[in-house]
Amino acid sequence: MTSNSNLSSMRRVVEQLKLEASVERIKVSQAAAELQQYCLQNAGKDALLVGVPTGSNPFREPRSCAVL
């Protein structure tokens, strides 16, 4: 029984390794250049860089209501 479970486990490992070997890979330098280009292209849309307009900020402090 142990040999059957071991064989089954090894088959799963082999299938996983085959799947990982078939993944297309690119060089780190190419990936870094593409990431840098993406960041530069989308910097204008980044709320951490340009800020959030006050009217559309869902995390702004609620306004207090004064009743006279």
Secondary structure, DSSP 4 states (H G I P E B T S, - for coil): -HHHHHHHHHHHHHHHHHHHHTS----HHHHHHHHHHHHHHTGGG-HHHH---GGG-TTSPPPP----
